[in-house]
């Protein structure tokens, strides 16, 4: 699984809050996402796949799934913009629907 390492809220290569971001055609099972997040070692890793007009997203810390992570969402927005161009991306979380702009 290819996991990007992106620092949200950084100024170039300075500062920021690092998060893992994995964008794939299908979300791996929870055990695989948990293992990947533990291997990355950041406080959270966002996993995303295209779903309808937006993206299905799940967040994992090295220890467990978490309902939401702000800096991983910002990192995901940057990754989606790098992959698909600038825009506002609908995100479908376990218990909410939000958008991120990248």
C-alpha positions as CSV (number, residue, x, y, z in Angstrom):
1,X,0.0,0.0,0.0
2,X,1.4,3.4,-1.0
3,X,1.1,5.9,1.9
4,X,2.0,9.5,1.3
5,X,3.5,11.4,4.2
6,X,2.2,15.0,4.2
7,X,2.7,17.7,6.8
8,X,-0.5,19.8,7.2
9,X,-0.1,23.4,8.2
10,X,3.5,23.5,7.1
11,X,5.4,26.4,5.4
12,X,7.3,24.7,2.6
13,X,9.4,22.1,4.3
14,X,9.2,23.8,7.7
15,X,6.9,22.9,10.6
16,X,3.5,21.3,10.2
17,X,1.7,18.3,11.6
18,X,2.5,15.1,9.7
19,X,-0.2,12.6,8.6
20,X,-0.3,9.6,6.4
21,X,-2.6,9.6,3.4
22,X,-3.5,6.5,1.4
23,X,-5.7,6.9,-1.7
24,X,-6.7,3.7,-3.4
25,X,-9.4,2.1,-5.6
26,X,-10.8,0.1,-2.7
27,X,-10.3,0.6,1.0
28,X,-8.3,-2.2,2.6
29,X,-9.9,-4.1,5.5
30,X,-9.7,-2.5,8.9
31,X,-6.9,-4.8,10.0
32,X,-4.7,-3.7,7.0
33,X,-5.4,0.0,7.6
34,X,-4.6,-0.4,11.3
35,X,-1.3,-2.2,10.4
36,X,-0.4,0.5,7.8
37,X,-1.1,3.3,10.3
38,X,1.1,1.6,12.9
39,X,3.9,1.2,10.4
40,X,3.6,4.9,9.3
41,X,3.8,5.8,13.0
42,X,2.1,9.3,12.8
43,X,-0.7,10.2,15.1
44,X,-3.2,9.5,12.2
45,X,-3.4,8.2,8.7
46,X,-6.3,8.9,6.4
47,X,-7.5,6.2,4.0
48,X,-9.7,7.2,1.0
49,X,-11.4,5.8,-2.0
50,X,-13.7,7.4,-4.6
51,X,-17.3,6.9,-3.8
52,X,-19.9,8.5,-6.0
53,X,-19.2,12.2,-6.3
54,X,-16.8,12.2,-3.4
55,X,-14.4,10.2,-1.3
56,X,-15.1,7.6,1.4
57,X,-12.6,8.2,4.2
58,X,-11.5,6.4,7.4
59,X,-8.9,7.5,9.9
60,X,-6.6,5.3,11.9
61,X,-4.1,6.1,14.7
62,X,-1.4,3.5,15.4
63,X,-3.6,2.0,18.0
64,X,-7.2,2.3,16.7
65,X,-9.7,3.8,14.3
66,X,-10.7,7.4,15.1
67,X,-13.8,9.2,14.0
68,X,-12.1,12.3,12.6
69,X,-8.7,14.0,12.3
70,X,-8.3,17.6,11.2
71,X,-4.7,17.6,10.1
72,X,-5.1,14.3,8.3
73,X,-8.1,15.8,6.5
74,X,-6.0,18.8,5.4
75,X,-3.3,16.5,4.2
76,X,-5.9,14.4,2.3
77,X,-7.1,17.6,0.6
78,X,-3.6,18.4,-0.5
79,X,-3.1,14.9,-1.8
80,X,-6.5,15.0,-3.7
81,X,-5.5,18.3,-5.3
82,X,-2.1,16.9,-6.3
83,X,-3.9,13.9,-7.9
84,X,-7.0,15.5,-9.3
85,X,-6.5,19.3,-9.5
86,X,-7.7,22.1,-7.2
87,X,-11.2,21.8,-6.0
88,X,-13.6,21.2,-3.2
89,X,-13.9,17.5,-2.4
90,X,-16.9,15.9,-0.6
91,X,-15.8,13.4,2.1
92,X,-17.9,10.7,3.5
93,X,-16.7,9.7,7.0
94,X,-18.1,7.0,9.3
95,X,-20.6,9.4,11.0
96,X,-20.5,12.6,9.0
97,X,-20.2,14.2,5.6
98,X,-17.8,17.1,5.2
99,X,-15.8,18.8,2.4
100,X,-12.1,19.7,2.1
101,X,-10.6,22.2,-0.3
102,X,-7.3,21.5,-2.0
